[in-house]
Amino acid sequence: MEWWKTVAPLVGVVLGSLGTLLGQKLADTRSLRRDRILAQEEAKLRLRAERITLQREAIMEIQHGLEAVMAANVPSRGRTLSNEFRAAATQSTLHLNAHIARLEDRELAVGVHEWLGAAHASREAARTALDDLQDRLSRHLRALYSDQPV
């Protein structure tokens, strides 16, 4: 009976093929899992970058809007403002509120709202309060650009 000498190599080839297929399946599973984890990390980084960009844009728009509101509501001595100018400033304030809503730093947003709602005694008092607020906004913006935790 010499049949086992013929069958034994065939069984070895079949077992080797099955082992190779199993190894490839395990390698593919590990590779897919690693690719999925890398894709999730890339998505997190992309989302963080988009969030920071949105924060930066909002702060810059708020800074510009505050200056416009200051110019519209606290005119210099001897200067009168037209109704059209005040209407444009009101529209600017609406856009400013939209940007304030984007701020993640609630304390900063409250500070902007407080400045907008405050009745300033004089142009100098309004300018001083605005300068302090602009400094806070600038520090926050610098932290965003330096990728430091805010």
C-alpha positions in Angstrom: 0.0 0.0 0.0 1.8 3.0 -1.3 -1.2 5.3 -1.6 -0.2 7.3 1.5 3.0 8.3 -0.3 0.8 10.0 -2.9 -1.8 11.4 -0.6 0.6 12.8 2.1 2.1 15.5 -0.2 -1.3 16.5 -1.4 -2.6 16.8 2.2 0.5 18.9 3.0 -0.2 21.2 0.0 -3.9 21.6 1.0 -2.9 22.3 4.6 -0.3 24.8 3.6 -2.7 26.6 1.3 -5.3 26.8 4.1 -2.6 28.1 6.4 -1.6 30.7 3.9 -5.3 31.8 3.3 -5.8 32.1 7.1 -2.6 34.1 7.5 -3.7 36.5 4.7 -7.2 36.9 6.3 -5.6 37.8 9.6 -3.2 40.2 8.0 -6.0 41.8 6.0 -8.1 42.2 9.2 -5.2 43.9 11.0 -4.5 46.1 8.0 -8.2 47.2 7.8 -8.3 47.9 11.5 -5.1 50.0 11.3 -6.4 51.9 8.3 -9.7 52.6 10.1 -7.9 53.9 13.1 -5.7 56.1 11.0 -8.7 57.5 9.1 -10.4 58.3 12.4 -7.3 60.1 13.7 -7.0 62.1 10.4 -10.7 63.0 10.7 -10.2 64.2 14.3 -7.2 66.3 13.2 -9.1 67.7 10.2 -12.1 68.6 12.5 -9.8 70.2 15.0 -8.2 72.3 12.3 -11.6 73.4 10.9 -12.8 74.3 14.4 -9.7 76.4 15.1 -10.0 78.1 11.7 -13.7 78.9 12.5 -12.7 80.3 15.8 -10.0 82.4 14.3 -12.3 83.8 11.6 -15.0 84.6 14.2 -12.6 86.4 16.5 -11.2 88.5 13.6 -14.7 89.4 12.4 -15.7 90.3 16.0 -12.7 92.6 16.3 -13.6 94.4 13.1 -17.3 94.5 14.0 -16.6 96.0 17.4 -14.6 98.8 15.8 -17.5 99.4 13.4 -20.0 99.5 16.3 -17.7 101.9 18.2 -17.6 104.2 15.2 -21.3 104.1 14.6 -22.5 104.5 18.2 -20.0 106.8 19.7 -19.2 109.5 17.1 -16.4 111.9 17.7 -17.3 115.5 18.7 -18.9 117.7 16.2 -19.8 114.7 13.9 -23.4 113.5 13.2 -24.3 110.2 11.8 -26.8 109.7 9.0 -29.7 107.2 9.4 -28.3 105.1 6.6 -25.0 104.8 8.5 -26.8 103.8 11.7 -28.9 101.2 9.7 -25.7 99.7 8.3 -24.2 99.6 11.8 -27.3 97.8 13.0 -26.9 95.2 10.2 -23.3 94.9 11.2 -24.3 94.2 14.8 -26.6 91.4 13.6 -23.6 89.8 11.8 -21.5 90.4 14.9 -24.0 88.4 17.0 -23.7 85.5 14.6 -19.9 85.5 15.0 -20.3 85.8 18.8 -22.4 82.7 18.8 -19.5 80.8 17.2 -17.1 81.5 20.0 -16.4 78.5 22.1 -15.1 80.6 25.0 -18.4 81.6 26.7 -16.6 84.1 29.0 -15.2 85.9 26.0 -18.6 85.9 24.3 -20.3 87.3 27.5 -17.6 90.1 27.6 -18.4 91.1 24.0 -22.2 91.1 24.7 -21.6 93.2 27.9 -19.6 95.7 25.9 -22.3 95.9 23.2 -25.1 96.3 25.8 -23.3 98.7 28.1 -24.2 102.4 28.1 -20.7 104.0 28.1 -20.4 107.4 29.8 -18.1 108.8 27.2 -16.2 108.0 24.1 -13.0 107.6 26.2 -14.7 105.2 28.6 -16.1 103.2 25.6 -12.6 103.2 24.0 -10.9 102.0 27.2 -13.4 99.2 27.6 -13.1 98.2 23.9 -9.3 98.2 24.1 -9.4 95.8 27.1 -11.9 93.6 25.2 -9.7 93.7 22.1 -6.7 92.7 24.1 -8.6 89.6 25.4 -9.7 88.7 21.9 -6.1 89.1 20.6 -4.7 86.9 23.4 -7.3 84.2 22.5 -6.5 84.6 18.8 -2.7 84.3 19.4 -3.3 81.1 21.5 -5.3 79.7 18.5 -2.5 80.5 16.1 0.2 79.0 18.3 -1.9 75.8 18.7 -1.8 76.2 22.5 -4.7 74.9 24.5 -7.3 77.7 24.8 
